[in-house]
Amino acid sequence: MTPLLTCKQFLDELSDYLDETTASEVRESLERHLSECPNCWVICDTTRKTIQIYRGMDPVPVPDAVHTRLMAALEKKKQAARAKR
C-alpha cells in the first residue's frame, strides 16, 4: 500500500491534477489523499469551481496605468530578491 501523500505534496500536484495531465498512478494517490483529507478536498473543489467561473468570463484588459504600476512593482521585487543573494 502506498503511503498517503502530505498536503504539501498534494498541493504541488494540484495544477496538473486539475488539468488532468498526471500519470494514472499519481492521480490515484491524489484522489486517495482527497478522500481522506477534507482540507485538501475543499481547496481542490474551490479551485476547480473558480476555474470554471473564470473560463466563462470575457477577458477584461488591464488599463495601461495599472499595467505600468504592476510591472514596476514586479521589477522592484525582482531586484530586491537579487540583492538578497
Secondary structure by P-SEA (a helix, b strand, c coil): ccccccaaaaaaaaaaaaaccccaaaaaaaaaaaaccaaaaaaaaaaaaaaaaaaacccccccaaaaaaaaaaaaaaaaaaaaac
